[in-house]
Amino acid sequence: MVSKCANPECSAPFLYFHRGKLFRIDTEGRPDRRRNMGNENTSGRCLRRIEFYWLCDECALKMTLAFDKVSGVFVRPHVPVQAVKPAAVAAA
């Protein structure tokens, strides 16, 4: 359950969906240990795990979330995408 901003340095409480930015991140969970019903091809498959994280308005302006199998979910600086100029404009 989301209760506060995902930025560890921020303590803003989650109150409303229309404030901040909600992230849905698909991660790999532990290996699937359920019994296979005669189909051994699926043994050892990781379960898909869906987790939700939230960044408050202030943090969402300058940060985003990322997932790495080694580090897990972490906050990183938001790098705005710059518009690509057409070749004709760039040469002028």
C-alpha positions in Angstrom: 0.0 0.0 0.0 1.3 3.5 -0.9 1.5 5.7 2.2 4.2 8.2 1.5 6.4 9.6 -1.3 8.8 7.0 -2.7 11.7 9.4 -2.4 13.5 8.3 0.9 14.5 11.9 1.6 10.8 13.1 1.4 8.1 12.4 4.0 5.1 13.8 2.1 2.0 11.6 2.9 0.0 10.1 0.1 -3.5 11.6 0.3 -5.1 11.8 -3.2 -4.6 10.2 -6.6 -4.7 13.5 -8.4 -1.6 14.8 -6.6 1.8 13.7 -7.5 2.6 10.8 -9.8 1.7 7.1 -9.4 4.0 4.5 -10.8 3.1 0.9 -11.6 6.3 -1.2 -11.7 6.4 -4.8 -12.9 9.2 -6.7 -11.1 10.2 -10.3 -11.0 9.3 -12.0 -7.7 10.6 -15.2 -6.2 10.7 -18.3 -8.4 7.3 -20.0 -8.8 7.1 -22.9 -6.4 3.6 -24.0 -7.2 3.0 -27.5 -8.4 3.1 -28.1 -12.1 0.1 -30.1 -13.2 2.1 -32.4 -15.5 3.9 -29.6 -17.4 7.5 -29.4 -16.3 8.4 -26.7 -18.9 7.3 -24.0 -16.5 9.2 -25.0 -13.4 11.5 -22.4 -11.9 9.7 -19.5 -13.7 9.6 -16.3 -11.7 6.3 -14.9 -10.6 5.4 -11.5 -12.0 5.0 -9.0 -9.2 3.3 -5.6 -9.6 4.0 -2.9 -7.2 2.8 0.7 -6.9 4.9 3.7 -5.9 4.1 7.4 -5.6 6.1 10.6 -5.9 4.7 13.8 -4.5 4.2 16.8 -6.8 7.5 18.4 -5.7 9.6 15.2 -6.2 7.8 14.2 -9.4 8.9 17.5 -11.1 12.6 16.7 -10.7 12.7 12.9 -10.2 11.4 9.6 -11.6 11.5 5.9 -10.5 13.5 3.2 -12.1 13.9 -0.6 -11.5 17.1 -2.6 -11.7 17.2 -6.3 -10.8 20.2 -5.7 -8.6 19.1 -2.5 -6.8 15.4 -2.9 -7.0 13.3 0.3 -7.3 15.1 3.5 -6.8 14.7 7.3 -7.3 16.7 9.0 -10.1 16.8 12.5 -11.5 14.3 13.2 -14.2 16.0 14.1 -17.4 13.6 16.1 -19.7 13.5 15.0 -23.3 14.6 17.8 -25.6 12.8 18.3 -28.8 14.8 17.2 -31.8 15.2 20.0 -34.4 14.8 19.1 -38.1 18.1 19.0 -40.0 17.2 22.1 -42.1 16.6 24.2 -39.0 19.8 23.0 -37.2 21.9 23.8 -40.3 20.6 27.4 -40.6 
